[in-house]
């Protein structure tokens, strides 16, 4: 008896949307790579000249971009700020999310929860001038001040994710640890914190992306402090010093993209699980 063949139907609306999404992502990336590999003399005003492949592959633009932006020093500043921000965010925000998530029936913790989460609706433009003045007066117009501000700015989103994710962790695990004589502090670090690994990865990636690509906060806080530039700040030089020389600018953008892309690829398997479960209220 022949097996009946099931004819699969193509969902064309979804397929077309996926193709459009792919083009939207792939085309700018193609443009960035092509322009970064070209010489300024190969750039013409015609569309075909911009879209065409370079006559030969050369990494001269990357070497020059690294020299102009003081790449290794700027990279070190960006890595340091991002890494410290991510570590502090995971430690502090997970603790606060745990305290709120396990005590949401309490009016006090419910108020704290809504108070913290409401910070997502406050734009940085409103806080910019007071924050700049306060950090200068407190001697925090440097990398330490930027890190503290990032930890505060990402607290609402991260606490929302952590407190939501805790609903997927059975309370029976903590009760069993309590029966065995474990304190709340030990229960959290030995049982709850390791279980929240998918959410740690999600928080790490979201926080790292925002911190790595941010220009405004380091620009207004560290300007004139002598702390050195982050990569996004160093890339601002291309807008004035080189004018229309997009070749060096795009080469620098690709260099800045690589570290955060590698970090995302390492954590990607945990991200979807963390986001989905963290959305549960």
RAVEN-V947056 format. One record per residue. N is the residue number from 0. RES is the residue in one letter. SS is DSSP state (~ for helix, > for strand, _ for the rest). BURIAL is 1 if it has 24 or more other C-alpha atoms within 12 Angstrom, else 0. D_CENTER is the distance of its C-alpha to the mean C-alpha in whole Angstrom. Layout:
n=N res=RES ss=SS burial=BURIAL d_center=D_CENTER
n=N res=RES ss=SS burial=BURIAL d_center=D_CENTER
This chain:
n=0 res=X ss=_ burial=0 d_center=56
n=1 res=X ss=_ burial=0 d_center=54
n=2 res=X ss=_ burial=0 d_center=50
n=3 res=X ss=_ burial=0 d_center=49
n=4 res=X ss=_ burial=0 d_center=46
n=5 res=X ss=_ burial=0 d_center=44
n=6 res=X ss=_ burial=0 d_center=43
n=7 res=X ss=_ burial=0 d_center=39
n=8 res=X ss=_ burial=0 d_center=38
n=9 res=X ss=_ burial=0 d_center=35
n=10 res=X ss=_ burial=0 d_center=33
n=11 res=X ss=~ burial=0 d_center=33
n=12 res=X ss=~ burial=0 d_center=31
n=13 res=X ss=~ burial=0 d_center=28
n=14 res=X ss=~ burial=0 d_center=29
n=15 res=X ss=~ burial=0 d_center=29
n=16 res=X ss=~ burial=0 d_center=26
n=17 res=X ss=~ burial=0 d_center=24
n=18 res=X ss=~ burial=0 d_center=26
n=19 res=X ss=~ burial=0 d_center=25
n=20 res=X ss=~ burial=0 d_center=21
n=21 res=X ss=~ burial=0 d_center=21
n=22 res=X ss=~ burial=0 d_center=23
n=23 res=X ss=~ burial=0 d_center=20
n=24 res=X ss=~ burial=0 d_center=18
n=25 res=X ss=~ burial=0 d_center=20
n=26 res=X ss=~ burial=0 d_center=22
n=27 res=X ss=~ burial=0 d_center=20
n=28 res=X ss=~ burial=0 d_center=19
n=29 res=X ss=~ burial=0 d_center=22
n=30 res=X ss=~ burial=1 d_center=23
n=31 res=X ss=~ burial=1 d_center=20
n=32 res=X ss=~ burial=1 d_center=22
n=33 res=X ss=~ burial=1 d_center=26
n=34 res=X ss=~ burial=1 d_center=25
n=35 res=X ss=~ burial=1 d_center=24
n=36 res=X ss=~ burial=1 d_center=27
n=37 res=X ss=_ burial=1 d_center=29
n=38 res=X ss=_ burial=1 d_center=32
n=39 res=X ss=~ burial=1 d_center=32
n=40 res=X ss=~ burial=0 d_center=36
n=41 res=X ss=~ burial=1 d_center=34
n=42 res=X ss=_ burial=1 d_center=32
n=43 res=X ss=_ burial=0 d_center=35
n=44 res=X ss=_ burial=0 d_center=35
n=45 res=X ss=_ burial=0 d_center=36
n=46 res=X ss=~ burial=0 d_center=33
n=47 res=X ss=~ burial=0 d_center=35
n=48 res=X ss=~ burial=0 d_center=34
n=49 res=X ss=~ burial=1 d_center=30
n=50 res=X ss=~ burial=1 d_center=30
n=51 res=X ss=_ burial=0 d_center=32
n=52 res=X ss=_ burial=0 d_center=31
n=53 res=X ss=_ burial=1 d_center=32
n=54 res=X ss=_ burial=0 d_center=35
n=55 res=X ss=_ burial=0 d_center=34
n=56 res=X ss=_ burial=0 d_center=31
n=57 res=X ss=_ burial=0 d_center=31
n=58 res=X ss=_ burial=1 d_center=28
n=59 res=X ss=~ burial=0 d_center=29
n=60 res=X ss=~ burial=1 d_center=27
n=61 res=X ss=~ burial=1 d_center=24
n=62 res=X ss=~ burial=0 d_center=26
n=63 res=X ss=~ burial=1 d_center=27
n=64 res=X ss=~ burial=1 d_center=23
n=65 res=X ss=~ burial=1 d_center=23
n=66 res=X ss=~ burial=0 d_center=26
n=67 res=X ss=~ burial=1 d_center=25
n=68 res=X ss=_ burial=1 d_center=22
n=69 res=X ss=_ burial=1 d_center=23
n=70 res=X ss=~ burial=1 d_center=20
n=71 res=X ss=~ burial=1 d_center=20
n=72 res=X ss=~ burial=0 d_center=21
n=73 res=X ss=~ burial=1 d_center=18
n=74 res=X ss=~ burial=1 d_center=16
n=75 res=X ss=~ burial=0 d_center=17
n=76 res=X ss=~ burial=1 d_center=16
n=77 res=X ss=~ burial=1 d_center=12
n=78 res=X ss=~ burial=1 d_center=12
n=79 res=X ss=~ burial=1 d_center=14
n=80 res=X ss=~ burial=1 d_center=12
n=81 res=X ss=~ burial=1 d_center=9
n=82 res=X ss=~ burial=1 d_center=11
n=83 res=X ss=~ burial=1 d_center=13
n=84 res=X ss=~ burial=1 d_center=11
n=85 res=X ss=~ burial=1 d_center=9
n=86 res=X ss=~ burial=1 d_center=13
n=87 res=X ss=~ burial=1 d_center=14
n=88 res=X ss=~ burial=1 d_center=12
n=89 res=X ss=~ burial=1 d_center=13
n=90 res=X ss=~ burial=1 d_center=17
n=91 res=X ss=~ burial=1 d_center=17
n=92 res=X ss=~ burial=1 d_center=16
n=93 res=X ss=~ burial=1 d_center=17
n=94 res=X ss=~ burial=1 d_center=20
n=95 res=X ss=~ burial=1 d_center=20
n=96 res=X ss=~ burial=1 d_center=19
n=97 res=X ss=~ burial=1 d_center=22
n=98 res=X ss=~ burial=1 d_center=25
n=99 res=X ss=~ burial=1 d_center=24
n=100 res=X ss=~ burial=1 d_center=24
n=101 res=X ss=_ burial=1 d_center=27
n=102 res=X ss=_ burial=0 d_center=29
n=103 res=X ss=_ burial=0 d_center=28
n=104 res=X ss=_ burial=0 d_center=32
n=105 res=X ss=_ burial=0 d_center=32
n=106 res=X ss=~ burial=0 d_center=33
n=107 res=X ss=~ burial=0 d_center=31
n=108 res=X ss=~ burial=0 d_center=28
n=109 res=X ss=~ burial=0 d_center=28
n=110 res=X ss=~ burial=0 d_center=28
n=111 res=X ss=~ burial=1 d_center=25
n=112 res=X ss=~ burial=1 d_center=23
n=113 res=X ss=~ burial=0 d_center=24
n=114 res=X ss=~ burial=0 d_center=23
n=115 res=X ss=~ burial=1 d_center=20
n=116 res=X ss=~ burial=1 d_center=19
n=117 res=X ss=~ burial=0 d_center=20
n=118 res=X ss=~ burial=0 d_center=18
n=119 res=X ss=~ burial=0 d_center=16
n=120 res=X ss=~ burial=0 d_center=18
n=121 res=X ss=_ burial=0 d_center=19
n=122 res=X ss=_ burial=0 d_center=18
n=123 res=X ss=~ burial=0 d_center=17
n=124 res=X ss=~ burial=0 d_center=20
n=125 res=X ss=~ burial=0 d_center=22
n=126 res=X ss=~ burial=0 d_center=21
n=127 res=X ss=~ burial=0 d_center=20
n=128 res=X ss=~ burial=0 d_center=24
n=129 res=X ss=~ burial=0 d_center=25
n=130 res=X ss=~ burial=1 d_center=22
n=131 res=X ss=~ burial=1 d_center=23
n=132 res=X ss=~ burial=0 d_center=26
n=133 res=X ss=~ burial=0 d_center=26
n=134 res=X ss=~ burial=1 d_center=23
n=135 res=X ss=~ burial=0 d_center=26
n=136 res=X ss=~ burial=0 d_center=29
n=137 res=X ss=_ burial=0 d_center=27
n=138 res=X ss=_ burial=0 d_center=27
n=139 res=X ss=_ burial=1 d_center=23
n=140 res=X ss=_ burial=1 d_center=22
n=141 res=X ss=_ burial=1 d_center=21
n=142 res=X ss=~ burial=1 d_center=18
n=143 res=X ss=~ burial=1 d_center=19
n=144 res=X ss=~ burial=1 d_center=19
n=145 res=X ss=~ burial=1 d_center=15
n=146 res=X ss=~ burial=1 d_center=14
n=147 res=X ss=~ burial=1 d_center=16
n=148 res=X ss=~ burial=1 d_center=15
n=149 res=X ss=~ burial=1 d_center=11
n=150 res=X ss=~ burial=1 d_center=13
n=151 res=X ss=~ burial=1 d_center=15
n=152 res=X ss=~ burial=1 d_center=13
n=153 res=X ss=_ burial=1 d_center=10
n=154 res=X ss=~ burial=1 d_center=13
n=155 res=X ss=~ burial=1 d_center=15
n=156 res=X ss=~ burial=1 d_center=12
n=157 res=X ss=~ burial=1 d_center=12
n=158 res=X ss=~ burial=1 d_center=16
n=159 res=X ss=~ burial=1 d_center=16
n=160 res=X ss=~ burial=1 d_center=15
n=161 res=X ss=~ burial=1 d_center=17
n=162 res=X ss=~ burial=1 d_center=20
n=163 res=X ss=~ burial=1 d_center=20
n=164 res=X ss=~ burial=1 d_center=19
n=165 res=X ss=~ burial=1 d_center=22
n=166 res=X ss=~ burial=1 d_center=25
n=167 res=X ss=~ burial=1 d_center=24
n=168 res=X ss=_ burial=1 d_center=26
n=169 res=X ss=_ burial=0 d_center=29
n=170 res=X ss=~ burial=0 d_center=31
n=171 res=X ss=~ burial=0 d_center=34
n=172 res=X ss=~ burial=0 d_center=32
n=173 res=X ss=~ burial=1 d_center=32
n=174 res=X ss=~ burial=0 d_center=35
n=175 res=X ss=~ burial=0 d_center=36
n=176 res=X ss=~ burial=0 d_center=35
n=177 res=X ss=~ burial=0 d_center=36
n=178 res=X ss=~ burial=0 d_center=40
n=179 res=X ss=_ burial=0 d_center=39
n=180 res=X ss=_ burial=0 d_center=39
n=181 res=X ss=_ burial=0 d_center=35
n=182 res=X ss=_ burial=0 d_center=34
n=183 res=X ss=~ burial=1 d_center=31
n=184 res=X ss=~ burial=0 d_center=29
n=185 res=X ss=~ burial=0 d_center=30
n=186 res=X ss=~ burial=1 d_center=30
n=187 res=X ss=~ burial=1 d_center=26
n=188 res=X ss=~ burial=0 d_center=25
n=189 res=X ss=~ burial=0 d_center=27
n=190 res=X ss=~ burial=1 d_center=27
n=191 res=X ss=~ burial=1 d_center=24
n=192 res=X ss=~ burial=1 d_center=21
n=193 res=X ss=~ burial=0 d_center=22
n=194 res=X ss=~ burial=1 d_center=22
n=195 res=X ss=_ burial=1 d_center=19
n=196 res=X ss=~ burial=1 d_center=17
n=197 res=X ss=~ burial=1 d_center=16
n=198 res=X ss=~ burial=1 d_center=14
n=199 res=X ss=~ burial=1 d_center=13
n=200 res=X ss=~ burial=1 d_center=11
n=201 res=X ss=~ burial=1 d_center=9
n=202 res=X ss=~ burial=1 d_center=9
n=203 res=X ss=~ burial=1 d_center=7
n=204 res=X ss=~ burial=1 d_center=5
n=205 res=X ss=~ burial=1 d_center=4
n=206 res=X ss=~ burial=1 d_center=4
n=207 res=X ss=~ burial=1 d_center=4
n=208 res=X ss=~ burial=1 d_center=2
n=209 res=X ss=~ burial=1 d_center=4
n=210 res=X ss=~ burial=1 d_center=6
n=211 res=X ss=~ burial=1 d_center=6
n=212 res=X ss=~ burial=1 d_center=7
n=213 res=X ss=_ burial=1 d_center=9
n=214 res=X ss=_ burial=1 d_center=13
n=215 res=X ss=~ burial=1 d_center=15
n=216 res=X ss=~ burial=1 d_center=14
n=217 res=X ss=~ burial=1 d_center=15
n=218 res=X ss=~ burial=1 d_center=18
n=219 res=X ss=~ burial=1 d_center=20
n=220 res=X ss=~ burial=1 d_center=20
n=221 res=X ss=~ burial=1 d_center=20
n=222 res=X ss=_ burial=1 d_center=22
n=223 res=X ss=_ burial=0 d_center=26
n=224 res=X ss=_ burial=0 d_center=25
n=225 res=X ss=_ burial=0 d_center=25
n=226 res=X ss=_ burial=1 d_center=22
n=227 res=X ss=_ burial=1 d_center=21
n=228 res=X ss=_ burial=1 d_center=18
n=229 res=X ss=_ burial=1 d_center=15
n=230 res=X ss=~ burial=1 d_center=14
n=231 res=X ss=~ burial=1 d_center=13
n=232 res=X ss=~ burial=1 d_center=17
n=233 res=X ss=~ burial=1 d_center=19
n=234 res=X ss=_ burial=1 d_center=18
n=235 res=X ss=_ burial=1 d_center=20
n=236 res=X ss=~ burial=1 d_center=23
n=237 res=X ss=~ burial=1 d_center=23
n=238 res=X ss=~ burial=0 d_center=24
n=239 res=X ss=~ burial=0 d_center=27
n=240 res=X ss=~ burial=0 d_center=28
n=241 res=X ss=_ burial=0 d_center=28
n=242 res=X ss=_ burial=0 d_center=29
n=243 res=X ss=_ burial=0 d_center=29
n=244 res=X ss=_ burial=1 d_center=28
n=245 res=X ss=~ burial=1 d_center=25
n=246 res=X ss=~ burial=1 d_center=25
n=247 res=X ss=~ burial=1 d_center=24
n=248 res=X ss=~ burial=1 d_center=21
n=249 res=X ss=~ burial=1 d_center=20
n=250 res=X ss=~ burial=1 d_center=21
n=251 res=X ss=~ burial=1 d_center=19
n=252 res=X ss=~ burial=1 d_center=16
n=253 res=X ss=~ burial=1 d_center=16
n=254 res=X ss=~ burial=1 d_center=16
n=255 res=X ss=~ burial=1 d_center=13
n=256 res=X ss=~ burial=1 d_center=12
n=257 res=X ss=~ burial=0 d_center=13
n=258 res=X ss=~ burial=1 d_center=12
n=259 res=X ss=~ burial=1 d_center=8
n=260 res=X ss=~ burial=0 d_center=10
n=261 res=X ss=~ burial=0 d_center=12
n=262 res=X ss=~ burial=1 d_center=10
n=263 res=X ss=~ burial=1 d_center=9
n=264 res=X ss=~ burial=0 d_center=13
n=265 res=X ss=~ burial=0 d_center=14
n=266 res=X ss=~ burial=1 d_center=12
n=267 res=X ss=~ burial=1 d_center=13
n=268 res=X ss=~ burial=0 d_center=16
n=269 res=X ss=~ burial=1 d_center=15
n=270 res=X ss=~ burial=1 d_center=12
n=271 res=X ss=~ burial=0 d_center=15
n=272 res=X ss=~ burial=1 d_center=17
n=273 res=X ss=~ burial=1 d_center=15
n=274 res=X ss=~ burial=1 d_center=14
n=275 res=X ss=~ burial=0 d_center=18
n=276 res=X ss=~ burial=1 d_center=19
n=277 res=X ss=~ burial=1 d_center=17
n=278 res=X ss=_ burial=0 d_center=18
n=279 res=X ss=_ burial=0 d_center=22
n=280 res=X ss=_ burial=0 d_center=23
